[in-house]
């Protein structure tokens, strides 16, 4: 069975998808972009500001499922400019401790609402 997970501290879905689904002991988070959960608008600022908002959205969804970043097994980071990787990675690293999750990072031509970064997550619960 699938269980929908949402959180007040995370941005709402902007399309026909679930922010997160719990399936057995797995938690699948859709790609999170830097939407402010209160205003629904993209946070202003550089890659650091956008990556921080993305990670805070992820943090809220993990918490709503009874998890935290230590439960994350895999992430995918989508960026429009890998030249900003070091700044994004500094923010990303501040949310995790070893052993770090497996990760892929890819540069894409465009992301929703012209954001700089999007991150999806798979976590293992329990």
N, C-alpha and C positions, 0 to 999 in steps of 0.2 A: 504494500500500500504506500501511496505517496501522501506526504503531509506538507501543506503549504507553510512556509516560514516567512513572516514579515516582521519589521521592527520600526517603531516610531523614530529611532535614531538613524535610519537608513532611508535613502531615496526610494520613492515608490517606482514601480515598473512604468515605463513609458511606452509599452507595447503589449502584445499578447504573449506574455511570458511571466513566469513566477520569479520573484527576487531570489527565492531559495526553495529547494524541495528536500525534505528528509525522506530517504528511501532506505528502510532497514536501518543499519548503523552508518549509512553514508549521508553526507550533506553536500548537495550540489548548489553552489551559488552562481547565478547568472553573472555575466560580465557587469561589473560595477563601474560606472563613470562618475565624474566628480559633480554630481547633483547635490545641492543642499537639500536636506530632508525637510526643512521648514518651507523654504520658498519654492522648491522645485526647479530652481535655476542653476546653471553652471556656476561654480565658484570662480570668482575672478582670480587672476594671478598666473604665475608661472607653473612649470611642471612640479615644483615642490608643493605648492598650494594644492594643485589638482591631485597629485599622488596622495597627499595627506587626507584629503576629503574621501578619496576612493577607499583608503585603508580604514578610515573611520566608519564608512558605510559597511564595509566588510565586517569590522569589529562588532557593530550593532547586530548584524544578521547572525553572526556566530553566537553572540550572547543570547539572542532570542531562541536559539536552538539548544542552549545549555552548553555551549562550547566556547573555546577561545583560540587564539592563534596556534597554540601547541597542538591542536587537533588537526591542523591543516596538513594534508599530505601532498597536494599538488596545486600549482597555480599556473596560469598562463597570463602573461603581461603583453598587451598590445600597445604599441607606441607609434606615433606618427613620425617621430624623429629619434633614432637611436643615438644621435648626438647628445640627447638629454638623459641617456641611460644612467650616468654616474649620479646625477641629482635624484632621479627616480629611485635608484637602488639604495641610496642613503636613507630615504624615507622608508622604503620597503623593509630594509634590514632592521630598522628601529622597532618594528613590530614583532620580530621573530627572534627565537633563540635556537641554538643547535639542539638537535639535528634539524636543519632547515628543510622546508618542503622541496620536493622536486619542482622544477620550474622551466618553462619555455618562455622566451621573450622574442617577440617578432615585431618587425616594423611593417606598418600597413599604410596604405595610401590615405585613408580617411576613417574616422571613427564617428559614431553618432554625435550630433550637435557640435561637430568640429572640436571635440575635446582632444587633449594631448595624450591621454592614457586611459586604458580600460583593463581591469583585472578580473579574471574568474577564478573560482576556488573549488576544490574538492576537499572535504574534511571527513575524518573518521571519528564517529562518536562512540563514547563508552569505553 
